[in-house]
Amino acid sequence: MKTPWGETQGPPDTVAPGIRVVSTSSHGGVHLSPERQKSVPKIAQAYAEKWCGSRPWYEEDVAACIPILLFPELAEYFGRWNDGADEVRRTSRQALKRYAPDVLAAIDEANSQGDLLDPLIQCVELPGEAPESIDDLMQDIGHNLIY
């Protein structure tokens, strides 16, 4: 499968209908179907496009936090290799709060209006400071999260 980062290393993982996780030799990410993409606020789509060049793709570093917060199946998927889905959501919120606060605000606003699929987006933020760098963030959530 072709991705913004090259050919995949094997077939993508289908997490749920319309949600696939891919890995390449150099990078990875999440791909959303057009139907799933409709649930993503436009500002979040634009943020992801900035890093991937294509709106249905969400690169593994920060942009993948967007669908993780929107679709509970994705948080559950990544939670298997980390400290559970709640921790994946918490660190995803921290990443967006630090690197794309306007995107996080749009996700929260859309959710408060009932526009999104994941009622858990309003999860309680646990104590702790946001990581100082993307490297610290990736260490917190398990580097190479999407592989």
Secondary structure by P-SEA (a helix, b strand, c coil): ccccccccccccccccccbbbbbcccccbbbbcaaaaaaccaaaaaaaaaaccccccccccccaaaaaaccaaaaaaaaaacccaaaaaaaaaaaaacccaaaaaaaaaaaaaccccccccccccccccccccaaaaaaaacccccc
